Each structure stands twice: as C-alpha cells, then as structure tokens.
C-alpha cells in the first residue's frame, strides 16, 4: 500500500475483539457504547503516535476507508482517546 498521510492524521486497523459464551459460542463484540481498540498503521508527519501502537478511539471517530480489500479508519490525532500499553 502506498499512502502518505498529511498533518496529524492517523490510519488505524480495527482490532478484532470477540467474547466466548459459556456455551462455547464466540460472538464478535459490537462497539456499542465502548471505545474501539485499533492498531496504528500509518501516521502523518505531525502525529505523536507511532505505527503498531494500540489505541482507543470513540465509536463514531474518523472515516472508514477501503484499501486493498481491507477496511481502515482514518482519524485526526485528537480523536484518539488513549494509547494502550500492555503490562509486561
């Protein structure tokens, strides 16, 4: 993919989140009222996040883009609610 983001824009890939019921059925979690967890793919030159960071964004943040049969979300950096850091 060849894409150049401008300013503080960030291209994200939504993380697949599922939950398993006691019966063993696996349900994809619909965003509902919860923030969406996503991974940073590309950033503009003025962005403070870096590729491969995990972030939280609001349910209605950004715009959906289809690139090479994949769906991405493009947001302004100020639409990112938090950076998720995994405990080691």
C-alpha distances in whole Angstrom, upper triangle without the diagonal:
4,6,10,12,16,19,19,17,15,12,14,14,17,19,21,25,28,31,34,37,40,41,37,35,32,31,27,28,28,27,31,32,30,27,24,22,18,16,15,11,10,14,15,18,21,20,22,20,17,14,16,19,20,22,24,23,26,26,25,23,20,18,16,13,11,8,7,11,11,13,12,15,15,18,20,21,25,24,23,26,26,25,26,27,28,32,32
4,7,10,13,17,18,15,14,12,15,16,19,22,24,27,30,34,37,40,44,44,41,39,35,34,30,31,30,29,32,33,32,28,25,24,20,18,16,12,10,13,13,15,19,18,21,19,17,15,17,20,22,23,25,24,27,27,26,23,20,18,17,14,13,10,10,14,14,15,14,16,15,18,19,20,24,24,23,27,27,25,27,28,30,33,34
4,6,10,13,14,12,11,10,13,14,18,21,23,26,30,33,36,40,43,43,41,38,35,33,29,29,29,27,30,31,29,26,23,22,18,16,14,11,8,10,10,13,15,15,18,17,15,14,16,18,20,20,22,21,24,24,23,20,17,15,15,12,12,10,12,15,14,14,12,13,12,14,16,17,20,20,20,24,24,23,25,26,28,32,33
4,7,10,11,10,10,10,14,16,19,22,25,28,32,35,38,41,45,46,43,41,37,35,31,31,30,28,31,31,30,26,24,23,19,17,14,11,8,8,7,9,12,13,16,15,14,13,17,18,20,20,22,21,24,25,23,20,17,16,16,14,15,13,15,18,17,17,14,14,12,14,14,15,19,19,19,23,23,22,25,26,28,32,33
4,7,8,6,7,8,12,15,18,21,24,27,30,34,37,40,43,44,42,40,36,34,30,29,28,26,29,29,27,23,21,21,17,16,12,11,7,6,5,8,10,10,13,13,13,13,16,17,18,18,20,18,21,22,20,17,14,14,15,13,15,14,17,19,17,16,13,12,9,10,10,12,15,15,16,20,20,20,22,24,27,30,32
4,6,6,9,11,14,18,21,24,27,29,33,36,40,43,46,47,45,42,39,37,33,32,30,28,30,30,28,25,23,23,20,18,15,14,11,8,5,7,8,9,13,14,14,15,18,19,20,19,21,19,21,23,21,18,15,15,17,16,18,17,20,22,21,19,16,15,11,11,10,11,14,15,16,20,21,21,24,26,29,32,34
4,6,9,12,15,19,21,24,28,30,33,36,40,43,46,48,45,43,39,37,33,32,31,28,30,29,28,24,23,22,20,19,15,15,12,9,5,6,5,7,11,12,14,15,19,18,20,18,20,18,20,23,21,17,15,16,18,18,21,20,23,25,23,21,18,16,12,11,9,9,12,14,15,18,19,19,22,24,28,31,33
4,7,10,13,17,19,21,25,27,30,33,37,40,43,45,42,40,37,34,31,29,28,25,27,26,24,20,19,19,17,16,13,13,11,7,5,7,5,4,8,9,11,13,16,15,17,15,16,15,17,20,18,15,13,15,17,17,20,20,23,25,22,20,16,14,11,9,6,6,8,10,11,15,15,15,19,21,24,27,29
4,7,10,14,16,19,22,24,28,31,34,37,41,42,40,37,34,32,28,26,25,22,25,24,22,19,17,17,14,14,11,11,9,6,5,8,8,7,10,10,11,12,15,14,15,14,15,13,15,17,16,12,10,11,13,13,16,16,20,21,18,16,13,10,7,6,5,6,9,10,10,14,15,15,18,21,24,27,29
4,6,10,12,15,19,21,24,28,31,34,37,39,36,34,30,28,25,23,22,20,23,22,20,17,15,14,11,10,7,8,6,5,6,10,10,7,10,8,9,9,11,11,12,11,12,11,14,16,15,12,9,11,12,12,15,15,18,19,16,14,10,8,6,5,6,6,10,10,9,13,13,13,16,18,21,24,26
4,7,10,13,16,19,22,26,29,32,36,37,34,32,28,26,22,22,21,19,22,22,20,17,14,13,10,9,6,6,5,6,9,12,13,11,13,11,10,9,11,11,12,11,13,12,14,15,15,12,9,10,10,9,11,11,14,15,12,10,7,6,5,7,9,10,13,12,11,15,15,14,16,19,21,25,26
4,6,9,12,15,19,22,25,28,32,33,30,28,24,23,19,18,17,15,19,19,17,14,11,9,6,5,5,5,7,9,12,15,16,13,14,11,11,9,9,10,9,9,10,10,13,13,14,11,10,10,9,10,12,12,14,15,11,9,6,5,6,8,11,11,14,12,10,13,13,13,14,16,18,22,24
4,6,9,12,16,19,22,26,29,30,27,25,21,20,16,16,15,14,18,19,17,14,10,9,5,5,7,7,10,12,15,19,19,16,17,14,13,11,10,11,10,10,11,11,14,14,15,13,12,12,10,10,11,11,13,12,9,7,5,6,9,11,14,14,17,15,13,15,15,14,14,17,18,22,23
4,6,9,12,16,19,22,26,27,24,22,18,16,12,12,12,11,14,16,13,11,7,6,4,6,9,10,13,15,18,22,22,19,19,16,16,13,12,12,10,10,10,10,12,11,13,12,12,12,10,12,12,14,15,14,10,8,7,7,11,12,15,16,17,14,13,14,14,14,14,16,17,21,23
4,6,10,13,16,20,23,24,21,19,16,14,11,11,12,11,15,16,13,12,8,6,5,7,10,12,15,17,21,24,24,20,20,17,16,14,11,12,9,10,10,11,14,13,15,15,15,16,14,15,16,16,17,16,12,11,10,11,14,15,18,18,20,17,15,15,15,14,12,15,15,18,20
4,7,10,13,16,20,21,18,16,12,11,8,8,10,11,14,16,14,13,10,8,9,10,14,15,18,21,24,27,28,24,24,21,20,18,15,15,12,13,13,14,16,14,17,17,18,18,15,17,17,18,18,16,13,12,12,14,17,18,22,21,23,20,18,18,18,17,15,17,17,20,22
4,7,10,13,17,18,16,14,10,9,6,6,8,9,12,14,12,12,9,8,10,12,16,18,21,23,27,30,29,26,25,22,22,20,17,16,13,14,13,14,15,14,17,18,19,20,18,20,20,21,22,20,17,15,15,16,19,20,23,23,23,20,18,18,17,17,15,17,16,19,21
4,7,10,13,14,12,10,6,6,4,5,9,11,13,16,13,14,12,12,14,16,20,21,25,27,30,33,33,30,29,26,25,23,20,20,17,17,16,18,18,16,20,21,22,23,21,22,22,24,24,22,19,18,19,19,23,23,27,26,27,24,22,21,21,20,18,20,18,21,23
4,7,10,11,10,8,6,5,6,7,10,12,14,16,14,16,15,14,17,19,23,25,28,30,33,36,36,32,31,28,28,26,23,22,19,20,18,20,20,18,22,23,25,26,24,26,26,28,28,25,23,22,22,23,26,26,29,29,29,26,24,23,22,22,19,21,19,21,23
4,7,8,6,6,4,6,9,10,13,16,17,19,18,19,18,18,20,22,26,28,31,33,37,40,40,36,35,32,31,29,26,26,22,23,22,24,24,22,25,27,29,29,27,29,29,30,30,28,25,24,25,26,29,30,33,32,33,30,28,27,26,26,23,24,22,23,25
4,5,5,5,6,8,11,12,15,17,18,20,19,21,21,21,23,26,29,31,35,37,40,43,43,39,38,35,35,33,30,29,26,26,24,26,26,24,27,29,31,31,29,32,31,33,33,30,28,27,28,29,32,33,36,35,35,32,30,29,28,28,25,27,25,26,28
4,5,7,9,11,15,15,18,21,21,23,22,24,24,24,27,29,33,34,38,40,43,46,46,42,41,38,38,36,32,32,28,29,27,29,29,27,31,32,35,35,33,35,35,37,37,34,32,31,32,32,36,36,39,38,38,35,33,32,31,31,28,29,27,27,29
4,6,9,11,15,16,19,22,22,25,24,26,26,26,28,30,34,35,39,41,45,48,47,44,43,40,39,37,34,34,30,31,30,31,31,29,32,34,36,36,34,35,35,36,36,33,31,31,32,33,37,37,40,40,40,37,35,34,33,33,30,32,29,30,31
4,6,10,13,15,18,21,22,25,23,25,24,24,26,27,31,32,36,38,42,45,45,41,40,37,36,34,31,31,28,29,28,29,29,27,31,32,34,34,31,33,32,34,33,30,28,28,30,31,34,35,38,38,39,35,33,32,32,31,28,29,27,28,29
4,6,10,12,15,18,19,22,21,23,22,22,24,26,30,31,34,37,40,43,43,40,39,36,35,33,30,30,27,27,26,27,27,25,28,30,31,31,29,30,29,31,31,28,26,25,27,28,32,33,36,36,37,33,32,31,30,30,28,29,27,29,30
4,7,9,12,16,17,20,19,20,19,18,20,22,26,27,30,33,36,39,40,36,35,32,32,29,26,26,23,24,23,24,24,22,25,26,28,28,25,27,26,28,28,25,23,22,24,25,28,29,33,33,33,30,28,28,27,27,24,26,24,26,27
4,6,9,12,14,17,16,17,16,16,18,21,24,26,29,31,34,38,38,34,34,30,30,28,25,25,22,22,20,21,21,18,21,23,25,25,22,24,24,26,26,23,21,20,21,22,26,27,30,30,31,27,26,25,25,25,23,25,24,26,28
4,6,9,12,15,13,15,13,13,15,17,21,22,25,28,31,34,34,31,30,27,27,25,22,22,19,19,17,18,18,15,18,20,21,21,19,21,20,23,23,20,18,16,18,18,22,23,26,27,27,24,22,22,22,22,20,23,22,24,26
4,6,8,11,10,11,10,11,13,17,20,22,25,27,30,33,32,29,29,26,26,24,22,21,17,17,15,15,15,13,16,17,19,20,18,21,21,23,24,22,19,17,18,17,21,21,24,25,25,21,20,19,20,20,18,21,20,23,25
4,6,9,9,10,9,12,14,17,20,22,25,26,29,32,31,28,28,25,26,25,23,22,18,17,15,14,13,10,13,15,17,17,16,19,20,22,24,21,18,16,16,16,19,20,23,23,23,20,19,18,19,21,19,22,22,25,28
4,6,6,7,6,9,12,15,18,20,23,24,26,29,28,25,25,23,24,23,21,20,16,14,11,11,9,6,10,12,14,15,15,18,19,22,24,22,19,16,15,14,17,17,20,20,20,16,15,15,16,18,17,20,21,24,27
4,6,8,9,12,15,19,21,24,26,27,29,32,31,28,28,25,27,26,25,23,19,17,14,13,10,8,10,13,16,17,17,21,22,25,27,25,22,19,19,17,20,19,22,22,21,18,17,16,18,20,19,23,23,26,29
4,7,9,12,16,19,21,24,26,26,28,31,30,26,26,24,26,26,25,22,19,16,13,11,9,7,10,12,16,18,18,22,24,27,29,27,24,21,20,18,20,18,20,21,19,16,16,14,16,18,18,22,23,25,28
4,6,9,13,16,19,22,24,24,26,29,28,24,24,21,23,23,21,19,15,13,9,9,8,7,11,12,16,18,18,21,23,26,28,26,23,20,18,16,19,17,19,19,18,15,14,12,13,15,15,18,19,21,25
4,7,10,13,15,18,20,20,23,25,24,20,20,18,20,19,18,16,12,10,6,5,5,6,9,10,13,15,16,19,21,23,26,24,21,18,16,14,15,14,16,15,14,11,10,8,10,12,12,16,17,20,23
4,6,10,12,15,17,18,21,24,23,19,19,16,18,17,16,14,10,8,5,5,6,6,9,9,11,13,13,16,18,20,22,21,17,14,13,11,13,12,15,15,15,11,10,10,11,12,11,15,16,19,22
4,7,10,13,16,17,20,22,22,18,18,14,15,14,12,11,7,6,5,7,9,10,13,12,13,15,14,17,18,19,21,20,17,14,12,11,14,13,15,14,15,13,10,10,10,9,9,12,13,16,19
4,7,9,12,13,17,20,20,16,16,12,13,11,9,8,6,5,6,8,11,11,13,12,12,13,13,14,16,16,18,18,14,12,9,9,11,11,14,13,15,12,10,11,11,10,10,12,14,17,20
4,6,9,11,15,18,18,14,14,10,10,8,6,6,5,6,9,10,14,15,16,14,14,15,14,15,16,16,17,17,14,12,10,10,11,12,14,13,16,14,11,13,12,10,10,12,13,17,19
4,6,7,11,14,14,11,11,8,7,5,5,5,6,7,10,11,15,16,17,14,13,14,14,14,16,15,17,18,14,13,10,10,10,10,12,11,14,13,11,13,12,10,11,13,15,19,20
4,7,11,13,15,12,13,10,8,5,6,8,10,11,14,14,18,18,19,16,14,15,14,13,14,12,14,15,12,12,9,10,10,12,14,13,16,16,14,17,16,14,15,16,18,22,23
4,7,10,12,10,12,9,8,6,9,10,12,13,16,16,19,20,20,17,14,15,14,13,14,13,15,17,14,14,10,11,9,11,12,12,15,15,14,17,17,15,17,18,20,24,25
4,7,8,6,9,7,7,7,10,11,13,13,15,15,18,20,20,16,14,15,16,15,17,16,18,20,17,16,13,12,10,10,10,9,13,13,12,16,16,14,17,18,21,24,26
4,6,6,9,9,10,10,14,14,16,16,18,17,20,22,21,17,15,16,17,16,18,17,20,22,20,19,15,14,11,11,9,9,13,14,14,18,18,17,20,21,24,27,29
4,6,9,10,10,12,16,16,18,18,20,20,23,25,24,20,18,19,21,20,22,21,23,26,23,22,19,18,15,14,12,11,14,17,16,20,19,18,21,22,25,28,30
4,7,9,11,13,17,16,18,17,19,18,21,24,23,19,17,19,21,21,24,23,25,27,25,23,20,18,15,13,11,9,12,14,14,17,17,17,20,21,25,28,29
4,6,8,10,14,12,14,13,15,15,18,21,20,16,15,17,19,19,22,21,24,26,23,21,17,15,13,11,9,6,10,12,11,14,14,13,16,18,21,24,26
4,7,10,13,11,13,12,14,15,18,21,21,18,17,20,21,22,24,24,26,28,24,23,19,17,15,13,11,8,10,12,11,13,12,11,14,15,19,21,23
4,7,9,7,9,9,12,13,17,19,20,16,16,18,19,20,22,21,24,25,21,20,16,15,13,12,11,8,11,12,10,12,10,8,11,12,16,19,20
4,6,6,9,10,14,15,19,21,22,19,18,19,20,20,21,20,22,23,20,19,16,15,14,14,14,11,14,15,12,15,13,10,12,13,15,18,20
4,6,9,11,14,15,19,21,22,19,17,18,18,18,19,17,19,20,17,17,14,14,13,14,15,13,16,16,14,16,15,12,13,14,15,19,20
4,6,9,13,15,19,20,22,19,18,19,19,18,19,18,19,20,17,16,14,14,15,15,17,15,18,17,14,16,14,11,11,11,13,16,17
4,6,10,13,16,18,20,17,17,19,19,19,21,20,22,22,19,18,15,14,15,14,15,13,15,15,12,13,10,7,7,8,10,14,15
4,7,10,14,16,18,15,16,18,18,19,20,20,22,22,18,17,14,13,14,14,15,13,15,14,10,11,9,6,5,7,9,13,15
4,7,10,13,15,12,13,16,16,18,20,20,23,23,19,17,14,12,13,11,13,11,12,10,7,7,6,4,5,9,11,15,17
4,7,9,12,10,12,15,16,18,20,21,24,23,19,17,14,12,13,11,13,11,11,9,6,5,5,6,7,11,13,16,19
4,7,8,6,9,12,13,16,19,20,23,22,19,16,13,10,11,9,10,10,10,6,5,5,7,9,11,15,17,20,23
4,6,5,9,12,13,17,19,22,25,24,20,17,15,11,12,10,12,12,11,7,8,7,10,13,14,18,20,23,26
4,6,9,11,12,15,18,21,23,22,19,15,14,11,13,12,14,15,14,10,11,11,13,16,16,20,22,25,28
4,7,8,10,14,17,20,23,22,19,15,13,10,11,10,12,14,13,10,11,12,15,18,19,23,25,28,31
4,7,9,13,16,18,22,21,18,14,12,8,8,7,9,10,10,6,8,10,13,15,17,21,23,26,29
4,7,10,13,15,19,19,16,12,10,6,5,4,7,10,10,7,10,12,15,16,18,22,24,28,31
4,6,10,13,16,16,14,10,8,5,5,7,10,13,14,11,13,16,18,19,21,25,27,30,33
4,7,10,13,12,10,7,6,5,6,9,13,15,17,14,15,18,20,20,21,25,26,30,32
4,6,10,10,8,6,5,6,7,11,14,17,19,16,17,20,22,22,23,26,28,31,33
4,7,6,5,5,6,9,10,14,17,20,22,20,20,23,24,24,25,27,29,32,34
4,5,5,6,7,10,11,15,18,20,23,21,21,24,25,24,25,27,28,32,34
4,5,8,10,14,15,19,22,23,26,24,24,27,28,26,27,29,30,33,34
4,7,10,13,16,19,23,24,27,25,24,27,28,27,27,29,29,33,34
4,7,10,13,16,20,21,24,21,21,23,24,23,23,25,26,29,31
4,7,10,13,17,19,21,18,18,20,21,21,21,24,25,28,30
4,7,10,13,15,17,15,15,17,18,18,19,21,23,26,28
4,6,10,12,14,11,11,14,16,16,17,20,22,26,28
4,7,9,12,10,11,14,16,16,18,21,23,27,29
4,6,8,6,8,11,13,14,17,20,22,26,29
4,5,6,8,11,13,14,17,20,23,27,29
4,5,6,9,10,11,15,17,21,24,26
4,5,8,10,12,15,18,22,25,27
4,6,9,12,14,18,21,24,27
4,6,8,11,14,17,20,23
4,7,10,13,16,19,22
4,6,9,13,15,18
4,6,10,13,16
4,6,10,13
4,6,9
4,6
4
